[in-house]
Amino acid sequence: MGKNPIETKSKKAIEKTHFHWLAAYALTTTVITVLAVSLLYLYPFDVQTLHFGVMLVGAIIIAESTFFIWRALRASKTMIKSLQPSINQLDEGSTIVYELHKQGNTYQPVYVSRNIKQILGYSVEESMGPSWWFDNVHPEDRALTLSALTKVEANHTFVHRYRFRTKQGHYIWLRDELRTFHDDNDKIAGQWSDISHDLSWLQDNQAITQRELIGFAELNDDDSILRADTNFRNLIGLTDNEPSAHHILDFISPTNFNSDNPTLEAGIEYLVEFNRPNHQALHGLLKISEDKQGAVRFVTLIDLSAFASERRRLKQIAYTQPLTGLPNLEQLKLDLQSSLDRANEDELVAVLNVNIREFHKVNDSYGVTNGDRVLQRVAQRFQQALPDNVGLYCAWGDDFWILLSGIKEYMDLQDLMDDLMSALNKPLMLEKHIQLQVTANIGACTYPLDGLDTASLLSYASSALQRARRKPYSSQVIFNQQMASDSFSQLLVKQQLQRALDHSQFEVYYQPISDFDKHIQGYEALLRWHHEDEGIIPASDFLHSCDKSVKQRLGQWVIETVFNDLASIPVNADEKRKVTINLFTEQLDMDFVQQMKKTQDRIKALNAELCFELKEASLIDPSDELRTTLNALAAADFSLIIDDFGAGFAGLTYLREFPISAIKVDRDFMATLDNERGYAIVDGIVELSHRAGIKVHALGIESEHQFALAKQLRFDVCQGRFIHPAKPLNKLVANTNQ
């Protein structure tokens, strides 16, 4: 592990002090001995006097020895005491000190101060690994940092700054100061200082979810590999520990390489093929760069094949409903707009919304797993019943959509709906000879008779379906203008919401969030409406009817209520009160940020932490003001969470663009974990998020089986009725105190 440099210096100083006192002791002893011998020799003392004289000299020498030993120990103790603050500063201070010794062509760490554990999270043993430092430097900063050792050898000192990954997975800015020893240029002393606070304006908030696809290395004059990170080694298939004997062209073949010039030129992007026996189809992009002096050459290698594969996989996640494997609502919007753009004047475009009637009874009677099988078989029957030119989509669960283009006759739409109904006439067979008879409701509308744009057509088809669902039997309804009166009902709901706000008919429930040992980590604040006739109504059933002003009032009321409840909310195992609050984009602006900043002292006094949740759908096409507001909230130490992640809006983009600390996976994904494809997709979401340093919450845990699968997938925390239902504050506190 090596010794603390100040301890080494202290040892040398003490040895020097001991030498000085030993020399003084030897000189004094010699003088006393010479004087005593001379005196006894010159004068004719009798035997008794001589005997007494020898004893006296011995006593003087013993006293003198005791004196010098005491003085030497006292001097050592004083010196150690004076150096102890410096020793403590190295091992407990805010600056990490390290020492490197040259071994061959490379430098190896021989000492790292123990405070690295508190600052970066790594143990001293981890930091002494041969590739630990390079592997944890931010990929975008590696090329610049590779030249540090070369420059300190030339100039005897060098200072640079770069981003470094902590043990917790996030990046901080480090100031790295290196210098050679005065008496030995093969030894380098360095120190790291965390300067993230000073460089907060440079902080990189983009998630590095693709870092395993990019490798960095340093080349010598003849393009042999001098140093390389782990990603680079993995990409080219290099396994040995000393890569300096290998030429880079031993592993790659540039396809746009000039054979007349055997040296790779700086600044040119080379398309390359990997020379690996079992990966002949892999392609990459290679670029050479140099430092300002042209003395050091760096290479960046990107695996393009992996990027292409990853893009295809992410597109599938973004535009596919995991349970059925059908295109989702986002894909429908794209295809519908394309159909409207291509439609001729004499053609109709129809949109159908299909819902399995009373499907919740299937889940209640036969379980979620059998319910998923029913939906998958319904999707298969619909696919078999539909012509090839008709698109079938699934938004979620039992909610299907159909797109029919190029209709010449209105009866074609009616025939299609009849075919869909007929597809469900035959009972569905489940395991153990269970037969189920399912029926459906269908709502439809057409372009250009009912609507002229995507949003209107989707809304009208949904309105027609709602009218069909009100009937006591399976039915088909085609939209007509009389149904526009539903908008009047929406207005009545808005008026009731305004009245409910004025008469304090709302309440905040709190649902515990726990880890997989069922220890409560925090709570989510959930809005409930105490309706005069309908009883307790969850927010999801009425928020869609709220306009901007109502959402702003409701959002502000929830925050004020949580602040009033904060002191009574139970603490978690860390003695903290952690509460997540759902926000509307309508209430987010810089005034809101300033309002939240004013509450920070009160929050800290209660040892509390507030996290703000935003629906994934609310981040579609965000305004510049919203981006600025979210970044300001994160900078003010408020955590941001994406709710309903994966609901069909390509949410991976938001992980890159926004300072997100956690995501909550959409309930529909959690309901498909028994499905092989659904499980694989959720596994991919969790893996990518963890690599980006983002925590993942499992929503809607309704059974022991779902809980076990979520634990197996390494979710960080979970919530749902199986864990704890949402409760008013008084019941929550009462249960906690029991």
DAJO-V289141 format. One record per pair of residues at least 12 apart in sequence whose C-alpha atoms are under 7 Angstrom apart, sorted by sequence separation. I is the first residue (numbers start at 1). GAP is how many residues later the second one is. D is the distance in Angstrom with one decimal. If there is no record, write none. Layout:
# DAJO-V289141
I;GAP;D
I;GAP;D
This chain:
# DAJO-V289141
99;12;5.1
112;12;6.3
161;12;6.8
162;12;5.6
178;12;4.3
216;12;6.0
217;12;6.3
272;12;5.2
287;12;5.7
288;12;6.6
319;12;5.5
391;12;5.0
445;12;6.5
465;12;6.7
511;12;5.3
512;12;6.5
527;12;5.6
698;12;6.7
98;13;5.3
99;13;6.7
161;13;5.5
162;13;6.9
177;13;5.4
178;13;6.8
216;13;5.9
271;13;5.9
272;13;6.0
286;13;6.9
287;13;5.4
390;13;5.9
391;13;6.7
464;13;5.6
510;13;5.8
511;13;5.2
669;13;6.8
98;14;4.3
161;14;4.4
176;14;6.9
177;14;5.4
215;14;6.5
256;14;6.2
271;14;4.8
272;14;6.8
286;14;5.7
287;14;6.8
390;14;5.1
424;14;6.4
464;14;6.1
510;14;5.5
511;14;6.8
97;15;5.9
98;15;6.3
160;15;6.0
161;15;5.9
176;15;5.8
177;15;6.7
217;15;6.8
236;15;5.8
256;15;6.3
270;15;5.7
271;15;6.4
286;15;4.6
424;15;6.3
445;15;6.3
464;15;5.2
510;15;4.8
97;16;5.4
160;16;5.4
176;16;4.8
215;16;4.7
216;16;5.7
227;16;6.9
254;16;5.9
255;16;5.6
269;16;6.6
270;16;5.0
285;16;5.8
286;16;6.5
445;16;5.2
509;16;5.9
510;16;6.0
96;17;5.8
159;17;5.7
160;17;6.7
175;17;5.5
176;17;6.8
214;17;6.4
215;17;3.9
226;17;6.4
254;17;5.6
255;17;5.5
269;17;5.7
270;17;6.2
284;17;6.8
285;17;5.1
444;17;4.7
508;17;6.1
509;17;5.0
698;17;6.4
159;18;4.4
174;18;6.0
175;18;5.1
225;18;5.8
226;18;4.6
254;18;4.1
269;18;4.8
284;18;5.4
285;18;6.7
443;18;5.2
461;18;6.7
508;18;5.5
509;18;6.3
645;18;6.3
697;18;6.0
701;18;6.0
702;18;6.0
96;19;6.3
109;19;5.8
158;19;6.0
159;19;6.3
174;19;5.4
175;19;6.5
212;19;5.9
225;19;4.9
253;19;5.2
254;19;6.4
268;19;5.9
284;19;4.5
285;19;6.6
421;19;6.9
443;19;6.4
460;19;6.4
508;19;4.9
509;19;6.9
641;19;5.8
645;19;5.6
646;19;6.4
647;19;5.9
696;19;5.5
697;19;6.0
698;19;6.4
699;19;6.0
700;19;6.3
701;19;4.4
702;19;5.6
703;19;5.6
96;20;6.0
158;20;5.3
174;20;4.8
175;20;6.4
224;20;6.1
252;20;6.1
253;20;5.2
267;20;6.5
268;20;6.8
283;20;6.4
284;20;4.7
444;20;6.2
507;20;6.1
508;20;6.1
640;20;5.1
641;20;6.0
642;20;6.6
643;20;6.1
644;20;5.7
645;20;4.7
646;20;5.7
696;20;5.5
697;20;5.0
698;20;4.5
699;20;5.4
700;20;4.5
701;20;6.5
702;20;4.7
36;21;6.9
141;21;6.0
157;21;5.5
158;21;6.5
173;21;5.9
174;21;5.6
224;21;6.6
225;21;5.9
252;21;5.6
253;21;6.6
267;21;5.8
283;21;5.7
284;21;6.8
443;21;4.4
507;21;5.3
640;21;5.7
641;21;4.8
642;21;4.7
643;21;4.9
644;21;5.5
645;21;5.1
695;21;6.1
696;21;7.0
697;21;5.3
698;21;6.4
699;21;6.1
701;21;5.8
91;22;5.1
93;22;6.7
108;22;6.9
141;22;6.9
157;22;4.1
173;22;5.4
224;22;5.5
225;22;6.0
252;22;4.7
253;22;6.8
266;22;4.6
267;22;5.8
283;22;5.6
443;22;3.8
506;22;5.7
507;22;6.5
639;22;6.1
640;22;6.9
641;22;5.3
642;22;6.1
644;22;4.0
90;23;6.1
91;23;4.9
92;23;5.1
156;23;5.4
157;23;6.5
173;23;4.7
224;23;4.0
225;23;6.2
251;23;6.1
252;23;5.2
265;23;6.7
266;23;5.0
282;23;5.6
375;23;6.5
442;23;5.5
506;23;4.6
644;23;7.0
91;24;5.0
156;24;5.2
172;24;5.6
223;24;6.0
224;24;5.7
251;24;5.0
266;24;6.7
441;24;6.6
505;24;6.0
506;24;5.9
138;25;5.3
223;25;6.2
443;25;6.7
505;25;5.2
634;25;6.4
137;26;6.1
138;26;5.6
152;26;6.7
442;26;6.7
505;26;7.0
616;26;5.7
137;27;4.6
138;27;6.8
152;27;6.3
441;27;5.9
611;27;5.8
612;27;6.2
613;27;6.0
614;27;6.4
615;27;5.9
616;27;5.8
136;28;5.8
137;28;6.3
441;28;6.2
555;28;6.3
610;28;6.2
611;28;4.6
612;28;5.1
613;28;4.6
614;28;5.2
615;28;4.7
616;28;6.0
631;28;6.4
136;29;5.2
555;29;6.8
583;29;6.5
610;29;6.9
611;29;5.8
612;29;6.1
613;29;5.7
614;29;5.7
615;29;6.1
616;29;5.8
686;29;6.9
577;30;6.3
578;30;5.7
579;30;6.5
580;30;5.8
581;30;6.2
582;30;5.9
583;30;5.9
584;30;6.9
613;30;6.1
683;30;6.1
576;31;5.4
577;31;4.3
578;31;4.8
579;31;5.2
580;31;4.4
581;31;5.0
582;31;4.6
583;31;5.7
29;32;6.6
555;32;7.0
576;32;5.5
577;32;6.1
578;32;6.0
579;32;6.2
580;32;5.5
581;32;5.9
582;32;6.1
617;32;6.6
662;32;5.1
663;32;6.4
664;32;5.9
665;32;6.3
667;32;5.7
441;33;5.4
442;33;6.5
443;33;6.0
444;33;6.4
445;33;5.7
551;33;6.7
580;33;6.6
585;33;6.6
661;33;5.2
662;33;4.4
663;33;5.1
664;33;4.5
665;33;5.8
666;33;6.7
667;33;5.6
385;34;6.4
440;34;5.7
441;34;5.2
442;34;4.7
443;34;4.9
444;34;4.7
445;34;5.2
552;34;6.2
661;34;6.4
662;34;5.6
663;34;6.1
664;34;6.0
665;34;6.3
385;35;6.5
439;35;6.2
441;35;5.9
442;35;6.2
443;35;5.7
444;35;6.0
551;35;6.9
552;35;5.2
616;35;6.8
664;35;6.4
589;36;6.8
593;36;6.9
589;37;6.8
236;38;6.6
382;38;6.3
385;38;6.4
548;38;6.1
588;38;6.8
567;39;6.5
590;39;5.8
593;39;6.9
597;39;6.9
589;40;5.6
593;40;6.1
382;41;6.6
588;41;6.6
356;42;5.6
381;42;5.9
25;43;6.4
355;43;5.7
355;44;5.0
121;45;6.1
122;45;5.8
354;45;6.1
355;45;6.2
120;46;4.9
121;46;4.9
354;46;4.9
21;47;6.7
120;47;6.2
353;47;5.9
354;47;5.9
353;48;4.6
352;49;5.5
353;49;6.6
352;50;4.9
508;50;7.0
522;50;6.5
21;51;6.1
351;51;5.8
352;51;6.6
494;51;6.2
521;51;5.4
324;52;5.3
351;52;5.0
493;52;6.7
494;52;6.0
498;52;6.9
520;52;5.9
350;53;6.0
351;53;6.5
18;54;6.1
350;54;5.1
525;54;6.8
324;55;6.7
349;55;5.8
350;55;6.4
490;55;6.1
522;55;6.6
523;55;6.3
524;55;5.6
525;55;6.1
349;56;4.6
522;56;4.6
523;56;4.9
524;56;4.7
525;56;5.4
348;57;6.6
349;57;6.2
522;57;5.7
523;57;6.3
524;57;6.3
348;58;5.9
349;58;6.2
347;59;5.3
348;59;4.8
347;60;5.4
348;60;6.6
332;61;6.7
347;61;5.4
14;62;5.7
343;63;6.8
329;64;6.8
328;65;5.4
329;65;6.6
327;66;5.0
328;66;5.1
329;66;4.9
339;66;6.5
326;67;5.5
327;67;6.3
328;67;5.0
326;68;5.9
10;70;6.9
146;72;6.9
143;73;6.9
321;73;6.2
142;74;6.9
321;74;6.7
321;75;6.8
220;77;6.7
219;78;5.3
218;79;5.9
219;79;6.0
7;80;6.8
218;80;4.5
6;81;6.0
217;81;5.9
218;81;6.2
217;82;5.3
357;82;5.6
216;83;5.8
217;83;6.8
356;83;6.0
357;83;4.9
102;84;5.2
216;84;4.8
356;84;4.4
357;84;6.2
101;85;6.0
102;85;6.3
215;85;5.9
216;85;6.4
355;85;5.5
356;85;6.5
101;86;4.6
215;86;5.1
354;86;6.6
355;86;5.4
100;87;5.7
101;87;6.4
214;87;5.7
215;87;6.5
354;87;5.8
355;87;6.5
100;88;5.0
214;88;4.6
354;88;4.6
99;89;5.7
100;89;6.4
213;89;5.9
214;89;6.6
353;89;5.7
354;89;6.5
99;90;4.5
213;90;5.4
352;90;6.7
353;90;5.1
98;91;6.0
99;91;6.2
352;91;5.7
353;91;6.3
98;92;5.3
352;92;4.3
97;93;5.9
98;93;6.1
213;93;6.8
351;93;5.6
352;93;6.7
97;94;4.3
135;94;5.9
350;94;6.9
351;94;5.6
96;95;5.3
97;95;6.5
134;95;6.4
135;95;6.6
350;95;5.8
351;95;6.3
95;96;6.4
96;96;5.0
350;96;4.3
95;97;5.7
96;97;6.6
349;97;5.5
350;97;6.3
95;98;4.9
348;98;6.4
349;98;5.0
94;99;6.9
348;99;5.5
348;100;6.7
351;106;6.9
4;107;6.9
2;108;5.1
3;108;6.2
353;108;5.8
1;109;6.0
2;109;4.6
4;109;7.0
352;109;6.0
353;109;6.1
1;110;5.7
351;110;6.4
353;112;6.3
337;117;6.1
336;118;6.6
333;121;6.7
147;149;6.6
143;155;6.0
570;163;6.7
569;164;7.0
516;195;6.4
515;201;6.5
516;201;6.6
515;202;4.5
514;203;5.5
515;203;6.2
513;204;6.6
514;204;5.6
513;205;5.8
514;205;6.5
513;206;5.0
512;207;6.7
512;212;6.0
511;213;6.6
511;214;5.9
511;215;3.9
510;216;5.1
511;216;6.4
509;217;5.7
510;217;5.4
509;218;5.0
510;218;6.2
509;219;4.4
510;219;6.6
508;220;6.6
509;220;6.4
397;271;6.9
396;272;6.5
369;305;6.8
330;318;6.0
329;319;6.9
330;319;6.8
328;320;6.6
319;329;6.0
318;330;5.3
318;331;6.0
318;332;4.5
322;347;6.8
323;349;5.6
323;352;6.6
322;355;6.5
323;355;5.9
322;356;4.9
317;364;6.9
207;448;6.2
207;449;4.8
206;450;4.6
206;451;6.0
205;454;5.7
209;479;6.0
209;482;6.1
209;483;5.3
208;484;5.5
207;485;5.1
170;523;6.1
169;524;5.2
